[in-house]
């Protein structure tokens, strides 16, 4: 039996002086039997894992999404432009 896709978010960068808002990533996950599948906010599958009985699926989904984002620097903050005066 499979569950429907559940939306969630994960903090990818805490608030700081340089980025007071911090950063979050959005995704969704579904559990089918002992397997969890995680998609990013664009619907692309970013990872799967086997669930151990008693594990919290949301915790595992957040870990998978955070790890999937760490492999790409697409969402990294852009460097400040250096404009000569």
ZAMARGU-4260 file (C-alpha; in steps of 0.2 Angstrom, whole numbers, plus 5000, padded with zeros to 4 digits):
<rodrens>
0) 5000/5000/5000 | 5007/5017/4996 | 5003/5034/5004 | 5000/5050/4994 | 5013/5063/4992
5) 5016/5073/5008 | 5023/5091/5006 | 5037/5097/5018 | 5051/5109/5020 | 5068/5108/5027
10) 5080/5122/5033 | 5095/5123/5022 | 5103/5138/5029 | 5100/5146/5046 | 5097/5165/5047
15) 5113/5174/5048 | 5120/5192/5047 | 5123/5190/5028 | 5106/5181/5025 | 5094/5186/5039
20) 5080/5176/5031 | 5090/5160/5030 | 5085/5147/5017 | 5073/5133/5015 | 5070/5119/5002
25) 5053/5112/4998 | 5049/5094/4993 | 5037/5080/4995 | 5038/5062/5000 | 5028/5046/4998
30) 5030/5029/5007 | 5027/5013/4999 | 5030/4998/5010 | 5047/5000/5017 | 5053/5012/5004
35) 5052/5031/5004 | 5054/5042/4989 | 5058/5060/4989 | 5055/5074/4976 | 5061/5092/4975
40) 5049/5106/4973 | 5050/5104/4954 | 5044/5086/4955 | 5061/5078/4951 | 5065/5062/4961
45) 5080/5067/4972 | 5082/5051/4982 | 5075/5035/4990 | 5079/5025/5005 | 5073/5010/5015
50) 5063/5013/5030 | 5067/5004/5046 | 5052/5000/5057 | 5050/5014/5070 | 5059/5027/5059
55) 5050/5044/5056 | 5048/5046/5037 | 5048/5065/5038 | 5065/5065/5046 | 5072/5053/5033
60) 5064/5064/5019 | 5072/5080/5026 | 5089/5071/5026 | 5087/5065/5008 | 5081/5082/5002
65) 5095/5091/5011 | 5108/5079/5005 | 5102/5081/4987 | 5103/5100/4988 | 5121/5099/4995
70) 5126/5089/4979 | 5122/5104/4968 | 5128/5122/4970 | 5114/5129/4959 | 5105/5136/4974
75) 5120/5144/4982 | 5120/5162/4986 | 5128/5172/4972 | 5144/5182/4976 | 5142/5201/4978
80) 5146/5210/4963 | 5162/5220/4964 | 5160/5237/4956 | 5175/5248/4955 | 5172/5266/4960
</rodrens>
